[in-house]
Amino acid sequence: MQKNYVLDTNVLLHDPEALGVFEDNNVNIPITVIEEIDRFKKNLDEIGRNARYVSRTLDALRLTGDLRKGIPNERGGLLRVLFGLEYADRLPPELSVGKGDNRILAVCLALKEIENLPVIFVTKDTNLRIKANALGIAAEDYERGKVQLDEFYSGAAELTVPQDAVNALFKHGGAKLEGAELFDNQFVCLHDELNPTHSALGRYRSKAGKVEPLRLPKEPIWGLTPRNREQRYAFDALLDDEIQLVTLVGKAGTGKTLLAIAAGLQRVVDDQVYKRLLVSRPIFPMGRDIGFLPGDVQEKLRPWMQPIFDNVDFLFAGTEKRDGKRSRGYQELIDMDLMALEPLTYIRGRSIPYQYIIVDEAQNLTPHEIKTIITRSGQGTKIVLTGDPHQIDNPYIDATSNGLSYCVERFKNHPIAAHITLVKGERSALAELAANVL
């Protein structure tokens, strides 16, 4: 049955292509939403760009018909801009008609009375969905791009196999597994069916059609030796130049950022495969001006980048103990142009070749922002995304709709991408206990 969908402002600012994803149903935009979008159009951040995209799309549609009567799409639905329906008498006295959210709710109530079609209000505002439900309006979150957490791809699997398969991984550099359904670059722990303690770690490569052993250097990587199975998986992907996109997901203290930086320094400073290690974190929300802090861009970024500095200094401290050489830490790398720190604000429109890019706290980015970042990668560039989908500061995304989770799901069977979920905390016994019990 055809439905009337009413879109809130935050849906269009989150995904400017939302106007065209409701198939053969009617998409209704209250005039209040147009006014709110107009207030964002001059912003220089991602939200401003989305607002301008929506305005341009509606203006182009205006040339093909009457937005008030509705412009039909290819599947039989209509796109309309609604006004004249915001009657205060439809709202209870507790809801002021002077507030934009309440006027949008009034439009939904009026649309239910005027047309004999189900009305569904789509918003990413949790409280607004609650208010809509209290008024008898069906309300939904915007679901496009969401992933199911109970089916979230971990990047690894455990299989019980014949003894010959485990031996083949060691002796012949690979084991073919009949009947096993594995994704490309999925990590595998093979257990001997006769002796479960006899096991081997590998990564499935669809091109070869077999599980191949992990390729890890014998020496520590910038003083780091993997402490658990998942960290071994992570280093294998981070140091493999054939894999151009690596996603690392895990709770606090599992070593996501430290492993990524150590591998990046190895490939940039020691192996000289990449020209520069480029590190960035979202200054939440992405694109917000970094403000009136004193100094140049690097000095303004210092408070946001301090976790990165801490990790680099930790790695330098480890190499000093090993080699006995003193260094100035991250500043020495910056002065040598081997490491750069950049806000994501300025990444749009760039092409970044031959660099090892790490985007920390990527769970605070939307799917559209993740796309913007990955499409900046030039020839010979590797991108590493790290984050914890359960620690999100962005009010309009959650563990199922953030860009990091979306990216993991979309890239999970591509030969140039790999993912691993880190499970065990290694920061300290206290940090691990806190992450589990608090």
N, C-alpha and C positions, 0 to 999 in steps of 0.2 A: 504494500500500500504506500502511495506517495505521502511524504511527510513535509512539514514546514520546519526547517532548521533555522534558528535565530542565532547568529554568531556574535559573541562578545568581542570587545576590542582586543583583549589579550590573545585571543586565538589568531587574529590576523597579524598581530605584531610578532607572535611566535612562529607562524608559518604563513607568509604572504601568499602562498599558493593554495591556501585552504578554500578560497572561493570556488575552486573547480574540482573538489574531491568528493562531493556528495551525490554522485551518480545522477539518477533521474528524479531527485527530490528538489524542492524549492529551497533556495538559500536566501535568507532575509537579513538585511543589514539595517538596523535602526539608524535614523539620522543622528542620534546621539553618538553612535560609534564613529560615524564620519567626522563629527566634531572633535572627538577625542583623538582620532588618528591625525587630524590636522595639527594638533598641539605637538605631535612628535616629529613632524616631517622635516623640521630644521635641525634635528639632532644629527651629529656627525658619527654616531655609533651605529651598531647593527640594527637597533630598534628604529632609528631614524631612516635607515635604508629600507627596512621592511615597510615602514609607513609610506614612504614615497613610492614603493613598488605597488602597494595596494591602491594608492591614489591614481597612479598611471593606468593600472589595469581597469579600474572603474571608469576612468575618463575615456579609455579606448572603447569600452563597451557602450558608453553613452552615445558614441557616434553611430552605433549600429541599431539603436532602438531607444525606447523610453524606460529608464531605470525605475520609474514609479510603477508602471504597468507590469514590468518584468521583461527581461531579455532571455529568450529560450536558449538552452544549451543543446549540444548534439544528442543528449540522451533523453530529452523530453522534460527536463526540469526548468525552473525559472530562477533568475537572479534578480532580486528586487532591493531597492532602498526604500524603507518605510518611514513615513512621517505622518503626523496628524492623528496618531493612535495613542499618544501618551496622556491618557485621561487620569487625573489624580483620583477620581472617585473609584477607580478600580483597585487602588492600593489601600491597605489598612492604615490607620492614623499613625502607627509607629514608624512607617516608612515615608520619609520626606521625598516629595516629588522633585525637590531641588537637587537631589543627588543623581548623577548620571546612571549609576547602577540600577537605581530604583525605577528610573524612566524606561530603561531597557526591559525590566521585568513587567512594567505596565504595557509595553508593546506586546510582549508574549501573551499576557492576559487578554488583550484586545484581539489579537490574532486568533486565539482560541474561540472567541465569540463570533467573529466575522466569517471564518471559513471552517468548513466541516472536514478538517484534516488534523491529524495529530501534530502538536507543536512540541518541538524538542529544543531546549536552550543549551547551547554549547559554550562552555566557559572553562578556563583553567583556574579560575578563582574558587577555591574550596568553599569559602563562606558564602559566596554568591550562589553556589549550587545548593547549599543548605537553605538559603532564603527562598530560592525558587521552589524547592520541594515543599517548604512550608506554605507556599501560595498555591500548591497544586499544579505546578509546572514541572513537566519531565525535564530533568537536567542531566547532562553528560559532560565528562571531561573530553578534551580533544584527543582522540586515540591514535591518529596517524603517526607512525614511527615508533609506537610503543612496542616493547618486547615483554614476553612472559618470563617473570623471574624464576618460576618453578621449572622452566625449560631453558634457562640461561646457559649458554655455551661456556663450559669451564676451560676448554682448550686441551684437556687431558683425559685419558681413559686408562683403565686397568683391565687387562685381559689374561685369562688363564689359557695357556697354549701348550702343545706338546713340547717335550724336552728338546727335540731337534730344532724347534723354532728359536728358543732362547740361545742354544749353542750357535745357530747360524748367524745370529746378530753379532756375536763375538768373533766367530771364525771367518765368516764370509762377507761381513760388512753389510748385512741386510737379511731380512726374513720376510717371505711372502706369507700372508695370513689369509687363508681361504675362508670366505664367508664373513669376514669382519667388515663392518660398515664404519669407515673412518673418514674424517674430513682431511683435506689437504693441509699439511703442516700441523696436524694434531699430534700431541705428545702422548706416548704410550708407555706404560709399565707392563712388561710381559712377565707373568709368573709361570714357572714350571708346574704343570698339573700333578707331577709326581712328588715334587719337592717345592712347596710354595715359597720357601726362603731363597730359592735359586731364582733370581729375577734379573731383568735387564731393562734399561731405559733407552727409548728411541723416539724418532719422529717419523710419521708417515709421509711419504712423498708420492703423490699420485702419478707423477711423470714416470717414476721408476717402478711404481706399483708395489712397493714394499716398505717396510719399516726399517729405517737406517739408524745406526747408533748416533748418539749425540756427539757433536764436535766441540769439545771444550779444550782450551789450552791447559797444559800441565802446570804452568806457573799461575799464581794468583793474579787476578785482574785488578790492577791498581790496589794491591794489598787485600783484595776481597776474594775469599773462597766461598762458594755456595754452601749454605748450611743445611739445606733440605732439598728434596726432590724438585719442588716447584721452582726454586731458585736456579737449579741446574737447567731446567727447561727454559727459564727466562734468559739466562746467559747464552744458551744455544741460539735462540732467536735473535737476541740483541747483537750478536757478533757475526751473524750470517748476512752478508751483503746482498744475497739474492732476495732476502725478505725486506721489502721496502716499507712495510707498515707493521709495527708491533704494538699491541695493546696489553697493558699490564693492569689487572684489577685486583684489589685486595684491601683488607682493613688496615687501619693504622699500625705501623711497625713491622709490616711484612717485608719491607725493603724495596718497594716499587721504584721510588725515586733514586735511591742510592745505587741500585743495580743498573738503572738506565744511565746515570751519570758516569759510573765506572766504565761501562761498556763504551759510552760515547768518548770518554777521554782516551781509552785504549785505541779506538779506531781513528781518532783525530790526532792525538799527540804522539803516540808510540808507532802506530802502523801507518799513519799519514794517508789513509784512504779517503778521508773527507777533509775539506779545507777548514771547517769551523764547526764547533759545537754551539748550536743556537738553542738557548733555553728560554722558555716563556711560561707564564702562569696567567690565568684569567684574573684581571683586576676587576673583581665582580661589581656590577655585571659587565660582561665583555664589552669593551669599547668606551666605558665611562672615562672621561678625562682624568688623568692622574693628578690633577689639581694644582694647587698653588704652593706645593712643597718647594723649598728653596733648591737651587741647583739645576743641573742639566737633567736630561732624561734618565741617565744612569743613577744619579743621586735620588731622583724622585722614585725610581723603581726599588731602591734598596729595602724599604720596609716590606714590600711584597715578595722580594726575591731572597729574603734572609734564610728561609729553609733551604734554598738551593746553595747559598754560600756555606751554610753549616755542613751540608753533605760534601761539598768540594773540599772544604778545610779538613774534614774528617779523613777523606781519602789522601790528601797531602800529608797529614800527620802519620798515616800508615806507611807511606813511601819513605818518609824521613827516618822512621825507625828502621826500615829495611835497608836503605841506601846510605843513611847518615848525612844526607844533603839537606840543607836548609832552603826553604822557599817562602815566597810571599803569598802562597795560596792562590785563590781565585783571581786576585788582582794581577798576578804575573801572567796568567792565561789571557786575561782581557788585554793587557798591554801588548802581548805578542799576537793579538788578533786571532787567537786559537779558540776563544770563547766569547760569545756575545749574549747579552740579555736584552730581550725586546718585549714590549707590551703587545698583546694581540691586537690592540687598537689599530696599529699601523701595518698589519700584515696583508690587508685586502689589496688586490691589484698587483702584488709582487710575484716574481718568479724567483725561487730560491734553489739554485743548483749546487750540487756537491757539498751539502751540509748535513750534519747529524742533528736533527731537530727533536727536542724533547718538550712536550707540552704537559706540564704537571697540573694536577687538579682538574683534569679534563671533564669530570662529571658535572661541572658547573656550566658546561656549554650545551647549547641546543643542537639538534641534528643539523640545522642549517649552518650554524657556526662551525661545526666540525667539518662540514663539506667545504666551507670557505678556506679553512686551514689546510686540509689535505690537498686541495686543488692548487695550492701555491707551490707544491713540491716540483722542483725542476729535475733535470737530468742528474742522475747519480745521488739523489737525496734520499735519506731514510728518515722516517717520522716515527717517534715513540710517544704514545699517549698513555698516561698513567692516571689513576684515580680510584676512588671508592664510591660506587653509586649510592651507597647508604649515607654518605656525608655530603649533602647538597645544600648550598646556600641560596640558589636561585629559587624564588617562590613559585615560578611557573613551570618547573620541571620536577620530576621525581625519579625514583630508582628505575622506573620502566620507560620513561620518555626522554631521558637525558641523552646527549650526543654520544657519550662514551659507550653506553649500552647499545645504542642504535648502530654504532660503528662496528662493534664486536659481532653483532648479529648479521650485518650486511656483508662483512668480509670473511666470514668463517670458513668458506670453502674456496678461497682464491690462493693460487700458488705464491703470490708475492706478499701475503699477509699471514701473521701468526698471532695467537692470543694465548695467554696463560693467566689463570686465577691463582694468586698467591694466598695461601691459607694460614700458614704458621707464622706468628709474630716472632721476630728475632731481635727487636730493639732492646728489650730487657725483659726479665721475668715480671717486673712490676707492670710494664706497658702491656704485655700480653694478657696478664690477669685483668687489668682495667678494661681492655678492649672486649674481653669476654663477659665480664660480670657487671659492668656499669651500663 
